[in-house]
Every structure is written in C-alpha cells, then in structure tokens.
Amino acid sequence: MNYEDLFKKSGEENERITLLNLYKKWRKIPNINNDSFTADGFYPGYFSAKHKVLFIGREPRYAQKTGDKDRVTFDLAWFEKTLIEKKGLGAYWKRIYTLDDLIQAEKPVQNNLIKDAKTILARRKENNNYGIAIINISKYINEDEKSSGNKSNIKQINTFLKTPNNINFIRDEIMLLNPDIIIHANLWGCGIDRDYLNQIFPYLEKLGEEGSVILSDFRFNANNKPIKFIQTYHFSARKNPKNHFYDPVMKLLSKYYF
C-alpha cells in the first residue's frame, strides 16, 4: 500500500510534502548522521482535528530503522498489520490515543470514553483519521535500546541537539505542525541538557499543575499566540494512566483551555 495516498485522501498532501521537504533539507546539513536520522511528523487527519495535538517524545527506537526511515509510514503500516493480526498495541499507543480522544471530546474522564487501543485505532483507520502528530526531540535512532533496558540514550540526544542548526530545524518542524496543544514526555526530567530545551522552547509560562502533570503556555516569541504545553511522564511509563495521565491532563485543560 502507498501510505502517501492517505494524505491525499485526507486533503493534507500539501502539508505532508512541505514537511518532507523540511526533512530533505535537514538531512543535508553538515555533520548530520543520515544512517540514524528518522523523520516523523503528523498522521492523516491531524490538520482537520478540532484541537491539533502534538506529542513530543525523546528519540526513535530501533524498530523504526526500516525503509526510508520515516516513522509515520512505518507506524501506518504497523497499525494495519496489528489490526489484521489482532495484536495488542501496548500502553504507549493506548495513552496517546485515549488522551487525544478525551481532548477532542472536551469532556471529563469517563469510563465510556476510555476504549482499548485496538478499538480506537480501528475507528480511526476506518475514517482515515489518525488525527495526531508525534515527533521526537532527537531524530537519531537509539541503537542501544535492547541493551539499555529501554532507557533513553541521553548522550546521543544531547549530541544531536548540539549539532549546529538542529535546534532551528526542530523549531521549524513545530511551527509547520502549528499545534494547539503539545504534550511532552518529561523532557526536562530525563537528563537532556536544559540549555538546548530552553532554546527550542524559549517562552514558557506556568499556569498550573495536577500531581506530576504541569501545564504552561508556550510561545516561540513574546508576541505569538500561546500553545498549551503539557509535561507528563513518558507515555509508556509504568504509572496508572487515569491518575497520572487522563485525569490531570483533562482537569488542567478544562481550567485553562477549553
């Protein structure tokens, strides 16, 4: 299957081409490691969502070292294969898609809104509305995942961010995605050099917190419209999802955004 056709079907072909062109330019900068670089971005339906939600993780994983090193087409193929084989999707995807479902519904957490990941994914596939964006703060694959206990390769992430122009490209990527809400995987609490993070996200104003979840307003410059910026645990963390993800995120957004 040609997964690029899904972006034509959703009316997002131009946005997809624009982002792919950014990655082409990115791969040409000096000192970039193209053998490890993995593109990411948005999934069909993102730009038509009521609330555009961008999830920001830390790094690609070894499983994405395939084909043209495009995380989005890898995931779309994997989604299809998983549904056909009726396999589970794991905590990572359940939490991401449940959060997006709750945000789009603008409703407090209710049991009838929390579906299993396969049910959510089957509905989204049927409607060609995967409707989220996911990027990693580093585009370099964590080759050491199996031997590091699934821990982030912080040294490699910092090396990526130190490479000239990478921070500017990350900012360009986020601006092209133009999210209403960013949810990130505890970037400030995992050992990534905070100077680099503060260059990417220069204007942050804390609004409130619920437990370990923090909501801020983020602006690229002082005059920009604010983007709601949410810090949570890593999306696959061994935490109760209702207590540590769904409830606190929705309480904060209900108070400061909806």
C-alpha positions as CSV (number, residue, x, y, z in Angstrom):
1,M,0.0,0.0,0.0
2,N,1.2,3.5,-0.7
3,Y,0.6,5.3,2.5
4,E,1.2,8.7,1.0
5,D,-2.3,8.3,-0.7
6,L,-3.8,8.6,2.8
7,F,-2.6,12.2,3.0
8,K,-4.2,12.9,-0.4
9,K,-7.5,11.3,0.9
10,S,-7.4,13.5,4.0
11,G,-6.7,16.6,2.0
12,E,-3.3,17.1,3.7
13,E,-1.0,16.3,0.8
14,N,0.5,19.8,0.7
15,E,1.2,19.8,4.4
16,R,2.9,16.4,4.1
17,I,5.0,17.5,1.1
18,T,6.1,20.6,3.0
19,L,7.2,18.6,6.0
20,L,9.0,16.0,3.8
21,N,10.9,18.9,2.1
22,L,12.0,20.2,5.5
23,Y,13.4,16.7,6.3
24,K,15.3,16.7,3.0
25,K,16.9,20.0,3.8
26,W,17.6,18.8,7.3
27,R,19.4,15.7,6.1
28,K,21.8,17.8,4.1
29,I,23.2,19.9,6.9
30,P,26.9,19.3,7.8
31,N,27.6,16.7,10.4
32,I,24.2,15.1,10.3
33,N,24.2,11.3,10.7
34,N,21.9,10.2,7.9
35,D,22.3,6.5,8.8
36,S,20.5,7.2,12.0
37,F,18.2,10.1,11.1
38,T,14.5,9.1,11.2
39,A,11.8,11.5,10.1
40,D,8.5,11.8,11.9
41,G,5.6,14.3,11.8
42,F,1.8,14.1,11.5
43,Y,-0.7,11.3,10.7
44,P,-3.7,11.7,8.3
45,G,-6.5,13.8,9.9
46,Y,-4.3,15.9,12.1
47,F,-4.9,19.3,10.4
48,S,-8.6,18.8,10.4
49,A,-8.8,18.0,14.1
50,K,-10.8,20.3,16.4
51,H,-7.7,20.5,18.6
52,K,-4.3,19.8,16.9
53,V,-2.4,17.7,19.5
54,L,1.4,17.2,19.1
55,F,3.1,14.6,21.2
56,I,6.8,15.1,21.7
57,G,9.0,12.1,22.7
58,R,12.7,11.8,23.1
59,E,14.1,9.6,20.3
60,P,13.2,7.0,17.7
61,R,13.6,3.3,18.6
62,Y,15.4,0.6,16.7
63,A,12.2,-0.8,15.2
64,Q,11.9,2.3,13.0
65,K,15.2,1.7,11.3
66,T,13.4,0.5,8.1
67,G,13.0,1.5,4.5
68,D,13.1,5.3,4.0
69,K,13.5,5.9,7.8
70,D,10.1,7.6,8.0
71,R,8.4,7.0,11.4
72,V,4.9,7.9,10.1
73,T,4.8,5.4,7.2
74,F,6.3,2.8,9.5
75,D,3.6,3.3,12.0
76,L,0.8,3.3,9.5
77,A,2.0,0.0,8.1
78,W,2.4,-1.4,11.6
79,F,-1.2,-0.2,12.6
80,E,-2.6,-2.1,9.6
81,K,-0.6,-5.2,10.3
82,T,-1.5,-5.1,14.0
83,L,-5.3,-4.8,13.3
84,I,-5.1,-7.7,10.8
85,E,-3.3,-9.9,13.2
86,K,-5.4,-8.7,16.1
87,K,-2.4,-8.0,18.3
88,G,-2.2,-5.5,21.2
89,L,-0.8,-2.0,20.8
90,G,0.7,-1.5,24.2
91,A,0.5,1.3,26.8
92,Y,2.2,3.9,24.6
93,W,-0.5,4.0,21.9
94,K,-3.4,3.5,24.3
95,R,-2.4,6.5,26.3
96,I,-1.7,8.7,23.3
97,Y,-4.9,7.9,21.5
98,T,-7.0,8.0,24.7
99,L,-5.7,11.4,25.5
100,D,-6.5,12.6,22.0
101,D,-10.0,11.2,22.2
102,L,-10.6,12.9,25.5
103,I,-9.2,16.2,24.3
104,Q,-11.3,16.2,21.1
105,A,-14.4,15.4,23.2
106,E,-13.6,18.2,25.7
107,K,-15.2,16.0,28.4
108,P,-14.1,14.9,31.9
109,V,-12.7,11.4,32.0
110,Q,-15.5,8.8,31.9
111,N,-15.2,5.1,31.6
112,N,-17.2,5.1,28.3
113,L,-14.6,7.4,26.7
114,I,-11.7,5.1,27.6
115,K,-11.5,2.4,24.9
116,D,-8.9,-0.2,24.3
117,A,-6.3,0.9,21.8
118,K,-7.4,-1.5,19.1
119,T,-11.0,-0.2,19.2
120,I,-9.7,3.4,18.9
121,L,-7.3,2.5,16.1
122,A,-9.9,0.5,14.1
123,R,-12.3,3.5,14.2
124,R,-9.6,5.9,13.1
125,K,-8.4,3.7,10.3
126,E,-12.0,3.3,9.1
127,N,-12.4,7.1,8.9
128,N,-8.8,7.7,7.8
129,N,-8.5,10.0,10.8
130,Y,-5.4,9.1,12.8
131,G,-5.5,12.7,13.8
132,I,-2.4,13.3,15.8
133,A,1.2,14.4,15.4
134,I,4.2,12.8,17.0
135,I,7.8,14.0,16.8
136,N,11.0,13.2,18.7
137,I,13.3,15.8,20.1
138,S,16.2,13.8,18.6
139,K,15.9,12.2,15.2
140,Y,18.7,9.7,15.9
141,I,17.6,6.1,16.4
142,N,18.5,4.6,19.8
143,E,20.6,1.6,18.6
144,D,21.2,0.6,22.2
145,E,17.6,0.1,23.2
146,K,17.8,-3.7,23.8
147,S,20.9,-3.4,25.9
148,S,19.9,-0.3,27.9
149,G,16.7,-1.5,29.5
150,N,14.6,0.7,27.2
151,K,16.2,3.8,28.7
152,S,16.8,6.9,26.5
153,N,20.3,7.4,25.1
154,I,20.7,10.8,26.6
155,K,24.3,11.2,25.4
156,Q,23.2,10.7,21.8
157,I,20.2,13.0,22.2
158,N,22.4,15.8,23.5
159,T,24.9,15.2,20.7
160,F,22.0,15.6,18.2
161,L,20.9,18.8,19.8
162,K,24.4,20.2,19.9
163,T,24.8,19.8,16.2
164,P,24.6,23.3,14.5
165,N,21.1,24.1,13.0
166,N,19.3,21.1,14.5
167,I,17.5,23.2,17.1
168,N,16.4,25.6,14.4
169,F,15.0,22.7,12.3
170,I,13.1,21.4,15.4
171,R,11.5,24.8,15.8
172,D,10.7,24.9,12.1
173,E,9.1,21.5,12.4
174,I,6.9,22.5,15.3
175,M,5.9,25.7,13.6
176,L,4.8,23.8,10.4
177,L,2.7,21.5,12.6
178,N,1.2,24.5,14.3
179,P,-0.3,22.6,17.2
180,D,-2.9,23.9,19.7
181,I,-1.6,21.6,22.4
182,I,1.8,20.0,23.0
183,I,2.2,17.0,25.3
184,H,5.8,16.0,26.0
185,A,7.4,13.0,27.7
186,N,9.0,14.7,30.7
187,L,11.8,16.2,28.5
188,W,13.1,18.4,31.4
189,G,13.3,15.5,33.8
190,C,15.2,12.9,31.9
191,G,18.7,14.3,31.7
192,I,18.5,16.2,28.3
193,D,20.6,19.4,28.5
194,R,18.2,22.1,29.6
195,D,20.0,24.8,27.7
196,Y,19.1,23.1,24.5
197,L,15.5,22.6,25.5
198,N,15.2,26.3,26.6
199,Q,16.4,27.3,23.1
200,I,13.7,25.2,21.5
201,F,11.0,26.4,23.9
202,P,12.1,29.9,24.9
203,Y,8.9,31.4,26.3
204,L,7.2,29.2,28.9
205,E,4.7,30.5,31.5
206,K,3.5,28.0,34.0
207,L,-0.3,28.0,34.5
208,G,-1.0,25.1,36.8
209,E,-0.2,21.6,37.9
210,E,-2.0,18.4,38.9
211,G,0.3,16.0,40.6
212,S,3.3,15.4,38.3
213,V,1.5,17.0,35.2
214,I,2.4,20.6,34.5
215,L,0.5,22.9,32.1
216,S,2.3,26.0,30.7
217,D,1.7,28.5,27.9
218,F,4.4,28.2,25.2
219,R,5.3,30.9,22.7
220,F,8.0,31.0,20.1
221,N,8.4,34.7,20.8
222,A,6.7,37.1,23.1
223,N,4.0,38.1,20.6
224,N,2.9,34.7,19.4
225,K,-0.4,33.1,20.3
226,P,0.2,30.7,23.2
227,I,0.3,26.9,22.7
228,K,-0.8,24.8,25.7
229,F,2.3,22.9,26.8
230,I,1.9,19.9,29.0
231,Q,4.5,17.9,30.8
232,T,3.7,14.3,31.7
233,Y,5.5,11.1,32.4
234,H,6.9,9.2,29.4
235,F,3.9,7.9,27.5
236,S,4.9,4.3,28.3
237,A,5.8,4.8,32.0
238,R,4.6,2.2,34.5
239,K,2.0,4.5,36.0
240,N,-1.7,4.3,36.5
241,P,-3.0,6.0,33.3
242,K,-6.1,7.5,34.8
243,N,-4.4,9.0,37.8
244,H,-1.2,10.1,36.1
245,F,-2.3,11.0,32.5
246,Y,-6.0,11.3,31.8
247,D,-7.4,12.9,34.9
248,P,-4.7,15.6,35.5
249,V,-4.4,16.5,31.8
250,M,-8.2,17.0,31.4
251,K,-8.5,18.9,34.6
252,L,-5.8,21.3,33.6
253,L,-7.2,21.8,30.1
254,S,-10.7,22.2,31.4
255,K,-9.5,25.0,33.6
256,Y,-7.1,26.8,31.3
257,Y,-8.0,26.0,27.7
258,F,-11.5,24.7,26.8
